[in-house]
């Protein structure tokens, strides 16, 4: 691996969470129009779960990047 190249971290975490949030939002709209309350509740649950998943995944990515920088500094000493 080259020195300037970052390691790949969980490549489907963020896009997968965004897709899940969009699917939940589309489900909310469609089920609200059709009056299907059970599926509306499931879509709302998916939407409310997907957005924090994206945030947590991004926090883990940034923490891993910081750890890599600290390890690189420790290896130089």
N, C-alpha and C positions, 0 to 999 in steps of 0.2 A: 504494500500500500504506500502511495506517495505521501510525502510529508504534508502537503497542502490539501490533501483529499480527506474529507470527514468520513468516518464509518457510517454505514447505513443503519438506521435505527427504526425498527418496526414500521416498514413502509406503508402498511395499510391501516395504521391506527387512526391518523387524522382524516384521510379521505374516507375511510369507512364510517367514522363518526359523523362526518358531514353528510354523507349519503343517507345514513340512518335518520339524521335530523330532517333532511329534505323529504324523505319518504314519510316520516311522521307528520310533517306539515301538510303534505299532499293528502294523506289519509284523513287528517282533521278536516280539511276543506271539503273533500268528497263526501265523507260520512256526515258532516253537518248539513250538506245540501240534501242528501238522501234521507236524513233522519234516523240513521242506524246508530243508536246511542252506545251499544256495547263496543262496536268497532271504533267509534269515536273515542271512547275512553282508552282503548288499547293504543290507538294512534297518538293520543295525548301522552300516554305513558312512555311510548317510544321516543317521542319528541323531547320530553323532559329528561329522559335518561341519556340521550345521545349527546346533548350539548355539554354536560359535565364530563362525559367520556373524552371529548375532544380536548377540553381544558386540561384534564389530568394527563393525557397522553403528551401534550405539549410541555407540561411541567416536568415530566419524566425525561423527555428529550433534552430539555435545557439542563437538568441536573446531571445527566450523563455527559453532556458536553463539558460542564464545569469540572466534573471528576476527571475527564480525560486531560483537561488543561493542568489540573493539579498533579496528576500522575506524570505528565510530561515535564513539569517543573521539577518534580522530585527526582526524575531519572537524570536530569541534567546536573544535579548537585553531586 
